[in-house]
Amino acid sequence: MNSKNKAVILFIIIILLVIIFYPQGFERFLSLLVSRKSNTTSRTPLYIYFFQHLQMVIISSLIAIVVGVTLGIFITTDKGEVYKDIFLKLVNLGQAFPSPAILALMVPVLGYGLKGALIALVIYAFMPIVYNTVIGIEEVSRDVVEAARGMGMNNYMIYRKIKIPLASKVILGGIRTSTVINISAATLAAAVGAGGLGVPLVNGVRTFDMILILQGAIPVTLLAIITELSIKNIEHRFDV
Amino acid sequence: MIKLSNVTKKYGNFVAVDSISMDIKQGELMVILGPSGCGKSTTLRLINKMVTISEGDILVRGKNIVDIDDVELRKSIGYVIQSIGLFPHMSVEKNIATVPTLLNWEKETISKRIDKMLELVGLSPEKYKEKKPAQLSGGEAQRIGVARALAADPDILLMDEPFGAVDPINRLRLQREFRQIQQNLNKTVLFVTHDVEEALLIADRICIMNHGKIIQIGTPEEISINPKNEFVKEFFKGEGILSLLSRKKAIDYVIPRISNESKSANDFNLKEVITLLLTGEADELIFKEGHLTLNEISRALRGEINEFKE
């Protein structure tokens, strides 16, 4: 089951690489599919958009993971518990707020470009991570924690050796959801001039160019699937 | 070894433990017995500071626990709880190694210790070391719980209904084995249970609690023969004396006689002997060391019981 999973992931990665580094072929394939030709000529090569996209996702997800997990852990501690309700509400609000609006609001503050897009993505990617960290840690059986404390583990040890390892699977689930959402949300970054696979997509929508839309959308989808499957694979290692 | 003086624990207005005092000697197995909510678990948890004391003093090894660091105190006391609380993400081996690792023992020492502990609780090291708790039966998990509590060789063990979740047949086996281990290793044990039979089987002394107060402390014989009040009598439901029989070794009651029988009275307790006599064909049971009849047993026991009566 596991090696089969890996083979599937590898296969999708190869398809993605072919699409990115042999865009002429991909375009010809898409032309056949929609039986129409793209009317846009000379463009930035697809791989540049792809790597811009990847960069945005990686940076924003890493920030969201580090800050989100830390915050999640903090609000489960005795000291952080007071802030738990407020933080969870804020995080929820960030998620409920329409992401294009967050992006648009960043423009007057940070101007056009990567920075604003990253902040919007981080805010958006935050919730599943914080949420799952809190739930994962709170779901660790009281008896197990009681036993650990009774044997002389201090709070730090209990987190490091018991709570966090046991919550890992749930936390990873949050990271997975968040990153997958992030990959598709990053297409919106094109609207604030941060580049990424959103650029061909948005251009395609504007000019009703089916091929352009697919050139942006298909790599995004493949990237999301690869991420989903890879993280799920890691999650299984934490099965008890 | 453990001394409680006027220990009280209050939760707001509720008094969970009400000014109790007891003294547990080195090597003694003291059972705290009582109905649920009587404060027995709280008493146990006060000793390793899982619960903070409201009033009174607890001395462990002659030192007031207020002056001992929480974590240091807990590392020096074995702790077993009903649900066992084995760490599900760690192998049996790692579970047992918990306290030795916290104490920074050397790897080799720990590894040897794990094997020794598994053998002590009757599980083969090769077969069980790598297993995860989810792969163990209830009885096995409970044994690992005991092995883990003994791993760092603490002189004191606190046990909160440790065999509560095990089926009756395995429970009896575990209780006997545990009593044997405790006596061999000369550990001081404070054992909490609501099971009268369990208490009578394993205790050196029993402390009966109700509503946060100590009702009676004494040996199983003293308590079952002279229950202090109606509560104790009701709690024992007259079973006390019968349950005591399983504590008595048959060898102490045989009438010496030369025989060529191969079975030894050392392997039987009085309860088993009486059961055999009642269900068997013969009126007497012959062992290598001598013989036993119902009449002789009852005469001897009546004498003993009279000695205890005040």
Contacts between the chains, C-beta under 8 A, distances in Angstrom:
chain1	res1	chain2	res2	distance
A	141	B	83	7.8
A	141	B	85	7.5
A	141	B	88	7.9
A	143	B	81	6.4
A	143	B	83	3.9
A	143	B	84	7.4
A	143	B	85	4.2
A	144	B	85	4.9
A	144	B	86	7.7
A	144	B	87	6.0
A	144	B	88	7.0
A	145	B	85	7.9
A	146	B	50	7.4
A	146	B	81	6.2
A	146	B	85	5.9
A	147	B	79	7.1
A	147	B	81	6.0
A	147	B	84	7.3
A	147	B	85	2.8
A	147	B	86	7.5
A	147	B	87	7.6
A	148	B	85	7.4
A	148	B	87	7.2
A	148	B	98	7.8
A	149	B	50	6.6
A	149	B	74	7.3
A	150	B	48	6.1
A	150	B	50	5.9
A	150	B	74	5.9
A	150	B	79	3.8
A	150	B	81	7.1
A	150	B	85	7.9
A	150	B	158	7.9
A	151	B	74	6.2
A	151	B	75	7.1
A	151	B	79	5.9
A	151	B	98	5.6
A	151	B	99	5.3
A	151	B	102	7.2
A	151	B	148	7.7
A	151	B	149	7.9
A	152	B	71	5.0
A	152	B	72	7.3
A	152	B	73	7.7
A	152	B	74	3.7
A	152	B	75	3.4
A	152	B	76	7.9
A	152	B	99	6.4
A	152	B	102	5.7
A	153	B	71	7.5
A	153	B	98	7.9
A	153	B	102	6.6
A	154	B	71	5.1
A	157	B	102	7.3
A	161	B	87	7.9
A	162	B	87	6.2
A	165	B	89	5.1
A	166	B	87	7.9
A	166	B	88	7.0
A	166	B	89	5.6
A	238	B	89	7.5
A	240	B	88	4.6
A	240	B	89	5.8
A	240	B	132	6.9
A	240	B	134	6.0
